[in-house]
Amino acid sequence: MEIKNIGLIKKLMKSGLTDKESLVYVSVLELREAFPSRIAKYAGIRRSTAYNILTSLSIKGLVNEIMNKDKIYYQIEKPENVLKFTKSRLHQVEESVSEITEILPNIKNIYSSNQDQAKITYYSGKKGFFDIFDDMVTNQKPYEMLNFTNGKEFTNFLDADNKDLFKSYTERKTKNGITTRIILPDTKEDRESREIFYGNVDKKFWPEMRFVKKGKFPSASEITIYGTNKVAITNFKKDHETGVIIEDQAIHDMMKTIFELSWDSKQLKD
């Protein structure tokens, strides 16, 4: 590359030209006039690339094509055309802003209507399972989590690596000020699960638990009502780990009502 005014290239790029358009423009400017092959060599680019860029600059009104003995060579158009080109881009942007401003209410209406539709996300495998746990504690303000679970089955689900992940999850819950109420089967393992799962955090963040007769809660699955509008349903049976997050206000509120009715049931024990 033989260009002398390198600094001019970067400044031209601010006018809306690409880096290579600016490179070729300055090459033609310094050469005054030249065939594409000479311009390509001067700019240090391939000849085919130079042809394409020179055509683009010609369309923009920044260089002039001149026919000479069946060959085309190029000259710079008057320098004022650079300013004219930049102003035309500004005008196009202003028109675009005006058009977007005009259609913005329609975009908002479509967005609002989509917000009324439930968003459902599916997960599978142990990684997917903990992606769901991650969603429960990511960028959350303090709130109360409500949970139907099976502590014994969940204990069987955890292996060494998952125990570390769950420990991180409980620590993040504490950091975010998330409290929990849980309904689970009345078994020795379930009653001991609070100490097992939450032994690493302050006791004021240990879940409040109520228990139902084991025979009435045989499932190796979990329902968690969390955040402001989400419900997670998971199956942690070995080799069948699956889950789904439903993001819908009406479903969240209904599941919260079901939990509260269950929580106050005479069939539950502390």
C-alpha positions, -999 to 999 in steps of 0.1 A, spaced: 0 0 0 13 34 -10 -12 57 6 2 88 23 -29 103 40 -38 74 63 -55 96 89 -80 108 62 -93 72 58 -105 70 94 -122 104 91 -140 94 59 -153 63 76 -173 86 99 -191 100 68 -207 66 63 -181 50 39 -168 16 47 -131 11 55 -124 -2 20 -145 25 3 -125 51 23 -92 34 13 -101 34 -24 -114 70 -23 -82 83 -8 -62 63 -33 -80 79 -62 -77 113 -45 -39 109 -43 -35 94 -78 -58 121 -93 -68 96 -120 -60 60 -126 -71 27 -140 -86 2 -115 -54 -20 -117 -33 9 -106 -58 19 -79 -58 -17 -65 -21 -18 -63 -19 16 -47 -45 7 -21 -30 -28 -15 -62 -47 -23 -73 -72 -50 -83 -59 -84 -117 -75 -82 -123 -58 -49 -112 -25 -63 -136 -28 -92 -166 -34 -69 -157 -5 -46 -151 19 -75 -185 10 -88 -200 17 -54 -182 50 -51 -194 60 -85 -230 53 -76 -226 75 -45 -213 103 -67 -178 104 -52 -157 92 -82 -162 97 -119 -159 69 -145 -142 80 -177 -140 59 -209 -106 60 -226 -100 37 -256 -124 11 -244 -110 12 -210 -125 29 -179 -104 50 -155 -114 69 -125 -112 105 -112 -124 121 -79 -156 140 -83 -156 175 -67 -147 172 -30 -180 188 -19 -198 156 -30 -185 139 2 -204 164 23 -234 160 0 -232 122 5 -231 126 43 -260 149 43 -281 125 22 -274 98 47 -285 121 75 -317 128 56 -323 91 51 -318 85 89 -342 113 97 -368 97 74 -363 63 90 -367 78 124 -399 94 113 -413 62 98 -404 41 128 -420 67 151 -452 64 130 -453 26 132 -441 23 168 -477 22 182 -484 -8 160 -452 -25 172 -462 -19 208 -497 -33 202 -483 -65 187 -457 -68 215 -484 -63 242 -507 -89 226 -478 -114 226 -472 -107 262 -506 -122 270 -495 -155 256 -478 -181 279 -441 -186 272 -431 -222 276 -395 -234 277 -385 -271 278 -354 -286 294 -339 -321 296 -311 -338 314 -294 -328 346 -279 -297 330 -313 -286 319 -326 -293 354 -301 -269 369 -307 -244 342 -342 -242 357 -328 -237 392 -305 -210 378 -335 -191 364 -351 -191 399 -322 -171 414 -310 -150 384 -316 -113 387 -344 -118 411 -356 -93 438 -365 -108 471 -397 -129 469 -413 -160 484 -408 -193 465 -436 -219 469 -427 -255 463 -442 -290 461 -414 -315 462 -402 -349 473 -370 -346 494 -362 -383 494 -364 -386 457 -344 -354 452 -317 -366 474 -314 -397 452 -312 -375 422 -282 -356 434 -247 -368 427 -214 -352 439 -213 -326 411 -250 -317 415 -246 -313 452 -221 -285 445 -245 -269 421 -274 -271 445 -251 -256 473 -244 -227 449 -282 -224 443 -291 -221 480 -263 -196 485 -277 -174 457 -312 -177 471 -299 -164 504 -280 -136 487 -312 -125 468 -333 -127 500 -356 -155 486 -376 -173 512 -393 -206 507 -423 -226 518 -424 -263 509 -450 -291 509 -435 -326 508 -441 -362 519 -440 -371 556 -409 -393 557 -378 -394 578 -357 -384 548 -380 -355 539 -380 -342 574 -342 -343 574 -338 -327 539 -339 -291 552 -306 -296 572 -291 -316 543 -299 -291 515 -298 -258 535 -271 -265 561 -247 -241 543 -269 -210 547 -283 -188 575 -311 -206 593 -335 -176 588 -335 -187 551 -342 -223 558 -376 -233 542 -407 -235 562 -421 -270 557 -454 -288 560 -458 -325 554 -485 -347 538 -490 -384 543 -465 -403 521 -492 -422 503 -508 -390 491 -475 -377 476 -458 -406 457 -444 -386 428 -407 -381 420 -414 -346 407 -416 -310 417 -437 -279 411 -422 -245 420 -441 -212 419 -415 -185 417 -406 -150 407 -436 -128 398 -451 -149 370 -433 -183 366 -440 -219 374 -415 -247 370 -425 -284 367 -397 -309 369 -392 -347 370 -360 -357 387 -365 -395 383 -332 -410 373 -325 -411 335 -358 -392 329 -348 -357 341 -370 -332 323 -386 -299 331 -406 -270 318 -409 -233 328 -442 -217 322 -441 -179 321 -477 -168 325 -493 -146 351 -527 -164 352 -511 -198 356 -487 -185 382 -515 -170 402 -537 -201 400 -508 -224 411 -501 -200 440 -538 -202 450 -536 -241 449 -505 -240 471 -521 -217 497 -552 -239 498 -530 -269 503 -508 -252 529 -539 -245 551 -552 -280 547 -559 -300 579 -542 -329 563 -508 -312 565 -485 -315 596 -457 -293 607 
